[in-house]
C-alpha cells in the first residue's frame, strides 16, 4: 500500500507499466498475476491517465488510519506509519509490529 501511495504522490501521470514496476520491482511473476487478475475479473481501466492531485490529497488523509484485522479487531493509527511493520511468521500467520518511544 505504501508503494502505491508513494507512486501517486510522486507522479502526475499514471502509466500501468511504471506503476507495476514501482509496486513489484523485478518480480515479473507478481506483475503477471496482477494482469491475470485484471483479465479474470473483467476489470477495465485506462493504462495511462492524469493523476488527480486533489483525489490523492483526499486519500492521503485517510490512508490506513484504521487497520481492520479479523473480526471485531481494529487498530487506529494517528501518527507516523513508519513505526508499524507488517510481516508473516513461520506458520504463515500475518502480524504487525508496533514501535514506540514511550507509553502514555
Secondary structure, DSSP 8 states (H G I E B T S, - for coil): -HHHHHHHHH-SEEEHHHHHHHHHTT-HHHHHHHHHHHHHTT----SEEE--HHHHHHHHHHTTSEEEETTTEEEE--S-GGGEEEEE-TTS-EEEEE--S---
